Amino acid sequence: MILHGYWRSTATWRVRIALAYKGVEHTVHPIDLNAEGGDQHRPEHRRRNPMAQVPVLELEAGDDPGAPAFLGQSLAILEYLEDRFPSPPLLPGDPLGRARARQLAEIVNSGIQPLQNTGVVRHLESLGVESAAWIRRHVGRGLAAFEEVAAPIAGRFSVGDQLSFADLVLIPELAFARRFGIDLGGAPTLLRIEAACLALPCFAAADPLRQPDAPREPAG
Ligand SMILES: N[C@@H](CCC(=O)N[C@@H](CS)C(=O)NCC(=O)O)C(=O)O
């Protein structure tokens, strides 16, 4: 498999954690979202993903004969990896636990990330909107909701003691929030979960600064 992604993309980061946790062999093909014009908009990438976004998982020949070999949308990719490589699991075993993990993941995937996505922010700036204030509002609001939902159900991780999709979307979003100076002091559950996650080797392997396309001296 090939993971087409970008070192600092939060959505790519989710998939990297899953691949590392499940020990799935793959290669990485960087797509530079910050290149002149954005490599995500090049025709060869739009053929992989007509949304012109990362991540895209390129499947092995024979995974789906006759169909395009590309899978976009990080949550769909996580579901695919979970079905194809069920052990170790990234969802709890019980129906409600699985739904809770997906609920939390969607708070970030649908409720936060689309509002802070590179393309959206660039468009807002072209309209004269002060994007940093926009980002702080929407990311802060979404993470506060995540904290409120997770607090009564979290154990070591977001849903009890089972690492799940919820944690895979949370950790990159917390890093994004810090880049924009969002105060996380009101989210003690999230900070506790983050500490537990960052102690795991799969999170270390997926760290943006350890990726081949990360700059040696990262911009702030
Ligand atoms: N819902 C999509 C979101 C993908 C997405 O927004 N990716 C961002 C990077 S985190 C991107 O490619 N942005 C490029 C752009 O907007 O031009 C997913 O989960 O895969």
The ligand as a Gaussian input file, in Angstrom:
#p B3LYP/6-31G(d) Opt

LIG

0 1
 N      -12.437000      14.579000       5.616000
 C      -11.174000      14.468000       4.962000
 C      -10.394000      15.758000       5.144000
 C       -9.132000      15.776000       4.340000
 C       -8.448000      17.126000       4.417000
 O       -9.072000      18.159000       4.672000
 N       -7.143000      17.102000       4.223000
 C       -6.397000      18.335000       4.254000
 C       -5.113000      18.151000       5.059000
 S       -5.444000      17.737000       6.746000
 C       -6.027000      18.728000       2.845000
 O       -5.692000      17.889000       2.036000
 N       -6.110000      20.029000       2.566000
 C       -5.701000      20.544000       1.286000
 C       -6.564000      21.671000       0.831000
 O       -7.558000      21.952000       1.475000
 O       -6.213000      22.263000      -0.188000
 C      -10.394000      13.290000       5.553000
 O      -10.635000      12.970000       6.708000
 O       -9.588000      12.675000       4.845000

